[in-house]
Structure formats: structure tokens, C-alpha cells
């Protein structure tokens, strides 16, 4: 009799467990189906070019750059392409990405990426798989799409994947940046602001993390920027003293002044510096309006980058301003086809393209460790 009761109890327990498992799986499938349905409808709306509604009420989402209880606002921008690689052409291997991420995790816990594509998806997968202590501001790359169906499709694909990645990796993706430098007057891929707003709303209406767009301070310090600022959770700005003709001795004070001006310009939004840095080489022969040989006045090289890293890091920590150093690794694919090795866009990394640290970064690390000037 006792044995029969025990068997009956086990059978009932097993049956209940199966029912609960089945219920969980059913809820999971329902949730997934609901998400796919929402995404299908969203793609249709974006393809139609319809104006999307702004969330009402619009409640600001706080950007919280923390790993546990530790503030991780001294951050770095990450481009993953090595020699012979480029976006949409040849990608790094998983082993190369993992090497990058392990290097980064030794010095930073917060990175920003620039696009939502297969390479970014693998970056997030590797962070999760290897439990790396890295949080991510997920980028979405957008191009001007007016009268260009192919670019519109590419933009929509970026937006859809960006939303999916935020949903898939909620413990890693802590914010999303929709587009990069599409509004500033000198942009090479200037975008209609109404289109940018539509994509920002698409992302914000379908995620729970803070959403922004990255642009140069010369856009954010204009009154016209209020149109976009009203749609985002924090201002994501690029402040490059080197590009703006500043020398080393004035670089940080100028950065501080620009940062504080933006705080006045956008008093109800946090200001996050999405890029600042100092290159180790440039092409002084490339002159003319907007060119590096004309705009750059400060010393460029290893010594200059080392000094800038030391002083800007001190400013970041003292002022508690979330700042992304531009950038982790040199990117040889940049600067246009046939550009020389000293093209400035190839030389912003604190690591060389072969993943060896530059002497400038080693000096910075030594200073951080010893406190020596």
C-alpha cells in the first residue's frame, strides 16, 4: 500500500512538472510569436515611410553605466576590423573578436559599437558565452535614404536587428545609439531629421533601454538640435579637441567648456561624451576645407597621445562624466581606398592594428599605476 501511494505521488509530481514545463514553453513560444508579430508590423510601417508616434507619456530612461556597484564611465569605442577587413566585406574571426574583447576587458568595462550587423551580434554572443565583464552601448548605422530603396532597406535591417539584439542580450546592452554623425553640417552622410526621428521612435517604442543618437558637438550646440533631443534619453556627443585645432595644453579645458555649454543647452538631458581622443599620426599634406592638414594644430604622435590619455582620464574621474575614448584599436580600412598609412582616421587607436599596445598607452597605464607625471 505504501509503495502504491509513493508511486502515485511520484506520478502526480511528474505530471505536474510536465504541465508546468509545458506551460513555460507555451508562454515562451507565445512571447516569441508576439515579438515576431510586432517586428513584422514594425517593418511594414518603416517600409511605408509612415510617421511613427512618440511615446505618450514620454518618460526619460536613465543611462546607468555600472557593473555591479562599480561606475564604468571611463569607456572606449570599439571597431573590430583589422588589416584586410572592412564592414560588409571581410569580417574578423570569432577568435580575433575574442582576443579583442579579452584585451578590452583588462582595461574597460563599457564599449560602444557603431552598427547592428552579424559582427556586432557575434561580439555580444562572445561577451555572454565567456561571461566577460563588458557592457555595451549598441550602435545602429544609418545612411541617407531619400529616393534610395537599397539604403532604406539597409537602414531598416539595422534597426530591426538592433532591437532584436537589445531583447536577446538585456544584461549586456545598456543603451542604443541610433545613427552616428548624421545631422552635423559637415557630415558625409547627412540624413533627413524626420527619417532619423522615425527610426529613433521605432527603436525606443520597442525596447526598454535608454535610446540616443551620436553626433558632433557642433550639432548639439545649435538650437535646431532640440528637435532630436526631445526624442532621446541622453545627449551622445563627440568632442574632439585635436580636430578642432586645440593644442595639448588647452585640450581638456576646452573639452570641459564644451561639455558644460551642452549641459546648459540641454538641461533636462544627461550629456555623455561618445568620442574624444588623440591620434598618433596624421597626413599634414591633406589640406583644404575640412581636411586634417588644415584643421589640426596640436602635436600628433605617441608623446601627445600619452599626455592626452593621462589628463583626460583624470578629468573623467574627477567630473564623473561618462566618456568613450576613441578608440581601442587602429582601423586601417578607414580613410578611403588608396589612402596612405598616415591618414588620421587609421591612427586613433591606443593599440596598434596588430593588437600590440602603443607606447603611449603603456605610459598611461604606468601613470595610472604609479601616479607619476
C-alpha positions as CSV (number, residue, x, y, z in Angstrom):
1,X,0.0,0.0,0.0
2,X,2.8,2.4,1.0
3,X,4.6,1.6,-2.3
4,X,1.4,2.3,-4.3
5,X,1.0,5.6,-2.6
6,X,4.6,6.5,-3.2
7,X,4.3,5.6,-6.9
8,X,1.1,7.6,-7.2
9,X,2.7,10.6,-5.5
10,X,5.7,10.4,-7.9
11,X,3.4,10.1,-10.9
12,X,1.4,13.2,-9.8
13,X,4.6,15.2,-9.2
14,X,6.0,14.2,-12.6
15,X,2.7,15.1,-14.3
16,X,2.6,18.5,-12.6
17,X,6.2,19.1,-13.5
18,X,5.4,18.3,-17.2
19,X,2.4,20.6,-17.1
20,X,4.5,23.4,-15.7
21,X,7.2,22.9,-18.2
22,X,4.7,22.7,-21.0
23,X,3.1,26.0,-19.7
24,X,6.5,27.7,-19.5
25,X,7.4,26.6,-23.1
26,X,3.9,27.6,-24.3
27,X,4.4,31.1,-22.7
28,X,7.9,31.4,-24.2
29,X,6.5,30.5,-27.7
30,X,3.7,32.9,-27.2
31,X,6.0,35.7,-26.2
32,X,8.3,34.9,-29.1
33,X,5.4,34.8,-31.5
34,X,4.1,38.1,-30.2
35,X,7.6,39.7,-30.6
36,X,7.8,38.4,-34.2
37,X,4.4,39.8,-34.9
38,X,5.3,43.2,-33.6
39,X,8.5,43.2,-35.6
40,X,6.7,42.2,-38.7
41,X,4.3,45.1,-38.3
42,X,7.1,47.4,-37.5
43,X,9.0,46.5,-40.7
44,X,5.8,47.2,-42.7
45,X,5.4,50.6,-41.0
46,X,9.0,51.5,-41.7
47,X,8.9,50.4,-45.3
48,X,5.8,52.6,-45.8
49,X,7.6,55.7,-44.6
50,X,4.8,56.5,-42.2
51,X,5.5,58.8,-39.2
52,X,5.6,56.7,-36.0
53,X,4.0,58.0,-32.8
54,X,6.2,59.4,-30.0
55,X,5.6,57.5,-26.7
56,X,3.0,59.2,-24.6
57,X,3.7,59.8,-21.8
58,X,7.4,60.2,-22.7
59,X,9.4,59.1,-19.6
60,X,13.1,59.6,-19.6
61,X,15.1,56.4,-19.2
62,X,18.2,56.7,-17.0
63,X,21.5,55.7,-18.5
64,X,23.3,53.7,-15.8
65,X,26.9,52.7,-16.7
66,X,27.6,50.4,-13.8
67,X,29.0,46.9,-13.4
68,X,27.6,45.8,-10.2
69,X,28.2,48.7,-7.9
70,X,31.2,50.0,-9.9
71,X,30.9,53.1,-12.1
72,X,32.3,52.2,-15.6
73,X,32.0,55.6,-17.3
74,X,35.7,55.7,-18.4
75,X,34.9,53.7,-21.6
76,X,36.2,53.0,-25.1
77,X,34.9,53.0,-28.6
78,X,35.4,49.6,-30.4
79,X,35.8,49.0,-34.1
80,X,36.7,45.3,-34.8
81,X,38.2,45.4,-38.3
82,X,41.9,44.5,-38.9
83,X,44.1,44.8,-41.9
84,X,42.3,43.4,-45.0
85,X,38.9,43.6,-43.2
86,X,36.1,46.1,-43.5
87,X,32.4,46.4,-42.8
88,X,30.3,44.5,-45.3
89,X,33.4,43.0,-46.9
90,X,35.5,40.7,-44.7
91,X,34.8,40.1,-41.0
92,X,37.1,39.1,-38.2
93,X,37.0,35.6,-37.0
94,X,35.5,34.6,-33.6
95,X,39.0,34.1,-32.3
96,X,40.0,37.6,-33.3
97,X,36.9,39.1,-31.8
98,X,37.5,37.2,-28.5
99,X,41.1,38.4,-28.5
100,X,39.9,41.9,-28.8
101,X,37.3,41.6,-26.1
102,X,39.7,40.0,-23.6
103,X,42.1,42.9,-24.2
104,X,39.3,45.4,-23.7
105,X,38.1,43.7,-20.5
106,X,41.5,44.1,-19.0
107,X,41.1,47.9,-19.1
108,X,37.5,48.9,-19.7
109,X,34.1,47.6,-18.8
110,X,32.0,49.6,-21.2
111,X,32.3,49.8,-25.0
112,X,30.3,51.4,-27.8
113,X,29.8,49.7,-31.2
114,X,28.6,51.5,-34.3
115,X,26.4,49.1,-36.3
116,X,23.9,46.4,-35.8
117,X,25.1,43.5,-38.0
118,X,26.4,40.0,-37.9
119,X,29.7,41.1,-36.5
120,X,28.1,43.0,-33.6
121,X,25.8,40.0,-32.9
122,X,28.9,37.8,-32.6
123,X,30.5,40.4,-30.2
124,X,27.5,40.2,-27.9
125,X,27.4,36.4,-28.2
126,X,31.1,36.1,-27.1
127,X,30.6,38.5,-24.2
128,X,27.8,36.3,-23.0
129,X,29.4,33.0,-23.7
130,X,32.7,33.8,-22.0
131,X,31.0,35.9,-19.2
132,X,33.2,38.9,-20.0
133,X,32.7,42.0,-17.7
134,X,31.7,44.2,-20.6
135,X,28.5,46.3,-21.0
136,X,27.7,47.7,-24.5
137,X,26.1,50.8,-26.0
138,X,24.7,49.2,-29.1
139,X,25.1,51.2,-32.3
140,X,22.7,51.2,-35.3
141,X,24.3,52.5,-38.5
142,X,22.1,54.7,-40.8
143,X,22.7,56.3,-44.1
144,X,20.7,59.0,-46.0
145,X,18.0,57.0,-47.8
146,X,16.0,59.6,-49.7
147,X,15.0,58.1,-53.1
148,X,17.3,55.1,-52.4
149,X,15.3,51.9,-51.7
150,X,18.5,49.9,-51.1
151,X,19.7,52.2,-48.4
152,X,16.2,52.3,-46.9
153,X,16.2,48.5,-46.7
154,X,19.7,48.6,-45.1
155,X,18.6,51.1,-42.6
156,X,15.5,49.1,-41.7
157,X,17.6,45.9,-41.4
158,X,19.9,47.7,-39.0
159,X,17.0,49.0,-36.8
160,X,15.3,45.6,-36.7
161,X,18.5,43.8,-35.7
162,X,19.4,46.4,-33.2
163,X,16.0,45.9,-31.4
164,X,16.4,42.2,-31.5
165,X,19.9,42.3,-30.0
166,X,18.7,44.5,-27.2
167,X,16.0,42.0,-26.4
168,X,18.3,39.0,-26.7
169,X,21.1,40.5,-24.5
170,X,19.3,42.6,-21.9
171,X,22.2,42.1,-19.4
172,X,24.8,43.4,-21.8
173,X,23.2,46.1,-23.9
174,X,22.5,49.1,-21.6
175,X,21.7,51.7,-24.3
176,X,21.2,52.0,-28.0
177,X,22.6,54.8,-30.3
178,X,20.6,55.2,-33.4
179,X,22.9,56.6,-36.2
180,X,26.2,58.3,-36.0
181,X,27.0,61.9,-37.1
182,X,24.0,62.2,-39.5
183,X,23.0,65.8,-38.5
184,X,26.1,67.9,-38.1
185,X,26.6,70.3,-41.1
186,X,29.9,68.6,-42.2
187,X,28.6,65.1,-42.2
188,X,29.4,62.9,-45.3
189,X,26.1,61.0,-44.7
190,X,23.8,63.7,-43.6
191,X,20.3,62.4,-43.0
192,X,16.9,64.0,-43.1
193,X,16.0,64.6,-39.4
194,X,12.4,63.3,-39.9
195,X,13.8,60.0,-41.1
196,X,16.1,59.9,-38.1
197,X,13.3,60.6,-35.7
198,X,11.2,57.8,-37.2
199,X,14.0,55.3,-36.6
200,X,14.6,56.6,-33.1
201,X,10.9,56.2,-32.3
202,X,10.9,52.7,-33.8
203,X,13.7,51.6,-31.5
204,X,12.5,53.4,-28.4
205,X,8.9,52.1,-28.8
206,X,10.2,48.5,-28.9
207,X,12.9,48.5,-26.3
208,X,13.3,49.3,-22.6
209,X,16.8,50.7,-22.6
210,X,17.8,54.4,-23.0
211,X,18.0,55.4,-26.6
212,X,20.0,58.2,-28.2
213,X,21.8,59.3,-31.4
214,X,25.5,60.2,-31.6
215,X,26.6,63.4,-33.2
216,X,29.3,66.1,-33.0
217,X,29.0,68.9,-30.5
218,X,28.7,71.3,-33.4
219,X,25.2,69.9,-33.9
220,X,24.2,69.6,-30.3
221,X,25.2,73.2,-29.6
222,X,22.7,74.5,-32.1
223,X,19.1,75.3,-31.4
224,X,18.0,73.0,-34.2
225,X,19.2,70.0,-32.1
226,X,16.3,70.4,-29.7
227,X,14.1,68.6,-32.3
228,X,16.2,65.5,-31.9
229,X,17.0,66.0,-28.2
230,X,13.3,65.8,-27.4
231,X,13.2,62.2,-28.8
232,X,16.1,60.7,-26.9
233,X,17.1,59.9,-23.3
234,X,20.6,61.4,-23.2
235,X,22.7,63.5,-25.5
236,X,25.6,61.5,-27.0
237,X,28.2,63.9,-28.2
238,X,31.6,63.8,-29.9
239,X,34.1,66.4,-28.6
240,X,37.5,66.2,-30.4
241,X,40.0,68.9,-29.3
242,X,42.5,67.7,-31.9
243,X,40.1,68.0,-34.8
244,X,39.1,71.5,-33.5
245,X,42.6,73.0,-33.7
246,X,43.4,72.7,-30.0
247,X,46.9,72.1,-28.6
248,X,47.6,69.7,-25.7
249,X,47.8,72.4,-23.1
250,X,44.2,73.6,-23.9
251,X,42.6,70.3,-24.9
252,X,41.0,69.3,-21.5
253,X,39.9,72.9,-20.6
254,X,38.3,73.2,-24.0
255,X,36.6,69.8,-23.7
256,X,35.3,70.8,-20.2
257,X,33.9,74.1,-21.6
258,X,32.1,72.4,-24.5
259,X,30.7,69.8,-22.1
260,X,29.3,72.5,-19.8
261,X,27.9,74.5,-22.7
262,X,25.9,71.4,-23.8
263,X,24.6,70.9,-20.3
264,X,23.2,74.5,-20.4
265,X,21.9,73.8,-23.9
266,X,20.1,70.6,-22.9
267,X,19.5,71.0,-19.1
268,X,17.0,68.1,-18.9
269,X,19.3,65.5,-20.6
270,X,22.5,63.9,-19.3
271,X,25.5,64.6,-21.6
272,X,27.6,61.6,-22.5
273,X,30.8,62.0,-24.5
274,X,30.7,59.4,-27.2
275,X,34.1,60.2,-28.6
276,X,37.2,62.0,-27.7
277,X,40.8,61.1,-28.3
278,X,44.2,62.0,-29.8
279,X,45.6,60.4,-32.9
280,X,49.2,59.2,-33.2
281,X,49.7,60.1,-36.8
282,X,48.1,62.3,-39.5
283,X,48.7,63.5,-43.0
284,X,49.7,67.2,-43.0
285,X,49.7,67.2,-46.8
286,X,45.9,66.7,-46.9
287,X,44.8,70.3,-46.8
288,X,41.8,72.3,-47.7
289,X,38.5,73.0,-46.0
290,X,37.7,70.2,-43.5
291,X,41.0,68.4,-44.0
292,X,43.4,67.2,-41.3
293,X,46.4,69.2,-42.6
294,X,44.4,72.4,-42.3
295,X,42.4,71.8,-39.1
296,X,44.9,70.2,-36.9
297,X,47.2,72.5,-34.9
298,X,48.3,70.3,-32.0
299,X,51.3,68.0,-31.8
300,X,50.4,64.5,-33.1
301,X,52.2,61.4,-32.0
302,X,52.9,58.9,-29.3
303,X,54.0,61.5,-26.7
304,X,50.9,63.6,-27.4
305,X,48.5,60.7,-27.1
306,X,50.1,59.6,-23.9
307,X,49.7,63.0,-22.3
308,X,46.1,63.4,-23.5
309,X,45.1,60.0,-22.1
310,X,46.6,60.9,-18.7
311,X,44.9,64.3,-18.4
312,X,41.5,63.3,-19.9
313,X,41.3,60.3,-17.7
314,X,41.8,62.5,-14.7
315,X,39.1,64.8,-15.9
316,X,36.7,61.9,-16.5
317,X,37.2,60.5,-13.0
318,X,37.1,63.9,-11.2
319,X,33.9,65.0,-13.0
320,X,32.2,61.6,-13.3
321,X,31.4,62.2,-17.0
322,X,30.7,59.1,-19.0
323,X,33.3,59.3,-21.8
324,X,34.3,56.9,-24.6
325,X,37.9,57.2,-25.6
326,X,38.3,57.0,-29.4
327,X,39.4,54.3,-29.8
328,X,40.7,50.8,-28.7
329,X,42.4,49.7,-31.9
330,X,43.8,51.4,-35.1
331,X,41.5,50.7,-38.1
332,X,43.4,50.5,-41.3
333,X,40.3,50.2,-43.5
334,X,39.3,53.8,-42.8
335,X,40.3,56.9,-44.8
336,X,39.2,55.8,-48.3
337,X,40.6,53.5,-50.9
338,X,44.3,54.1,-51.5
339,X,44.8,56.4,-48.5
340,X,48.3,56.4,-47.1
341,X,49.2,54.8,-43.7
342,X,49.4,58.2,-42.1
343,X,45.7,59.0,-42.9
344,X,44.5,60.2,-39.5
345,X,41.4,58.0,-39.5
346,X,43.6,55.0,-39.3
347,X,45.5,56.1,-36.3
348,X,43.3,56.9,-33.3
349,X,43.8,53.6,-31.5
350,X,45.6,53.1,-28.2
351,X,46.5,49.7,-29.6
352,X,48.1,49.1,-33.0
353,X,46.2,47.2,-35.6
354,X,48.2,44.0,-34.7
355,X,46.8,44.3,-31.1
356,X,50.1,45.4,-29.5
357,X,49.7,48.3,-27.1
358,X,51.2,51.6,-28.3
359,X,53.9,53.1,-26.1
360,X,51.5,55.9,-25.4
361,X,49.1,53.6,-23.8
362,X,51.8,51.8,-21.8
363,X,52.9,55.2,-20.4
364,X,49.3,55.9,-19.5
365,X,49.0,52.6,-17.7
366,X,52.2,53.2,-15.8
367,X,51.0,56.6,-14.7
368,X,47.7,55.1,-13.5
369,X,49.6,52.5,-11.5
370,X,52.3,54.8,-10.1
371,X,50.7,58.2,-10.2
372,X,53.8,59.7,-11.7
373,X,53.6,62.7,-14.0
